Amino acid sequence: MLTRRKYLKNSAMIAAACAVPTELLRAFDSGDLITRAIPRTGEKIPIVGLGTSATFRSVAQGDDVTALRGVIETLVDNGGTVLDTAPSYGASEEVCGQIARKTGNTDKIFWATKINVARRGGGTADPAAAQAQVERSFARLGKDPIDLIQVHNLADIPTQMGIIKEYQEDGRIRYIGTTSTNRRRYADLEKAMRDYRIDFIGVDYAVDNRLSAKTILPLAQELGIAVLVYIPFGRKRLWSRVRGMDVPDWAQEFGADSWGKFFIKYVAAHPAVTCVTPATSKPKNMLDNIGAAYGELPDAATRKMMEELVDGLPSA
Ligand SMILES: NC(=O)c1ccc[n+]([C@@H]2O[C@H](COP(=O)([O-])OP(=O)(O)OC[C@H]3O[C@@H](n4cnc5c(N)ncnc54)[C@H](OP(=O)(O)O)[C@@H]3O)[C@@H](O)[C@H]2O)c1
């Protein structure tokens, strides 16, 4: 949560920030952007978005958020829309809302946020506090209806899913879902997917972390649930595994001229995946990441080669 003083300071900084370097804006022809349909409605969204925990969250918490303005403008100007955040990501949700408002991008963004007021370790959620948190998200993001709210980490699903379902029925949330990036809770995630009529899940998936592709992703396809992919780089893990290595020449054939594109295109090519949301705090990395949503995606045989290459690397 931001203090009023910090909020005003951020506002001034965002308004005064130099324009994003022109090479980062409209670097691609957005007519060529790869999109995927949300199974419940057929609405299409770009296959790459932005996550806001990790480094984004640290910068949002700090004294200078101007780089994050560059990240969001680079996302939107290059055709991206999906922005995944959460009330629990420090100042991220509030700062994203603030930047979007100041740059006139609020309505261009597909806002994916979360609900969770339950105590860690299986605690229950106070319904009044959960509702207050949703109302705070409306105020921070400035969009009503909010595009997507998911129950964070499967916490007190009966209470919190009930609340967002009511908002959905009232037309104030377009899509609902739940998230988990903990493989020990995949069975609970599967149960939630079967028990509730949800539109989305968020789950971890990366070229060196493929467990969700065995159970969760096929189930999502079977049940017609959209998938946001989290932690596509394993945070720092994949970066340290390829440190000092060049991307192989054969990957350039499907447009992966950087490791960022290599990792994102691998997960985006899975047919169950609707959108991949890597986090970044740097506009130039945002351009790299959204670039993965252009050009080709690897076919099944190429994905196998990608897995073999990464499996052969030393572990992080
Ligand atoms: N349970 C849940 O609901 C849940 C759990 C985990 C994650 N998530 C969501 O998923 C998002 C993504 O996961 P994550 O943030 O944990 O990890 P991640 O996206 O796998 O990794 C982020 C890291 O990669 C770096 N990076 C990003 N783009 C890069 C590029 N092109 N080149 C080099 N480095 C790059 C970032 O640093 P720089 O800032 O330097 O670019 C940061 O250190 C989260 O932000 C969050 O929105 C949800």
The ligand as an ORCA input file, in Angstrom:
! r2SCAN-3c Opt
* xyz 0 1
  N       0.404    -18.007     -7.367
  C       0.369    -17.023     -8.224
  O      -0.672    -16.470     -8.471
  C       1.649    -16.604     -8.904
  C       2.873    -17.159     -8.498
  C       4.030    -16.765     -9.182
  C       3.953    -15.858    -10.248
  N       2.752    -15.295    -10.589
  C       2.658    -14.314    -11.699
  O       3.528    -14.701    -12.760
  C       4.449    -13.638    -13.040
  C       5.761    -14.196    -13.579
  O       6.464    -14.984    -12.638
  P       7.724    -14.458    -11.798
  O       7.677    -12.984    -11.776
  O       7.724    -15.160    -10.518
  O       9.014    -14.965    -12.585
  P       9.522    -14.965    -14.111
  O       8.614    -14.177    -14.978
  O       9.810    -16.392    -14.461
  O      10.936    -14.234    -14.005
  C      11.114    -12.884    -13.778
  C      12.614    -12.598    -13.848
  O      13.083    -12.657    -15.199
  C      13.785    -11.449    -15.533
  N      13.484    -11.125    -16.938
  C      12.268    -10.864    -17.474
  N      12.345    -10.698    -18.810
  C      13.663    -10.831    -19.129
  C      14.382    -10.764    -20.364
  N      13.756    -10.584    -21.524
  N      15.742    -10.922    -20.323
  C      16.383    -11.141    -19.146
  N      15.757    -11.238    -17.936
  C      14.399    -11.081    -17.938
  C      13.258    -10.414    -14.580
  O      14.240     -9.416    -14.318
  P      14.225     -7.924    -14.990
  O      13.303     -7.113    -14.158
  O      15.650     -7.529    -14.873
  O      13.759     -8.043    -16.404
  C      12.994    -11.236    -13.313
  O      14.190    -11.399    -12.574
  C       4.554    -12.914    -11.694
  O       5.137    -11.652    -11.825
  C       3.098    -12.917    -11.268
  O       2.389    -11.911    -11.958
  C       1.604    -15.679     -9.956
*
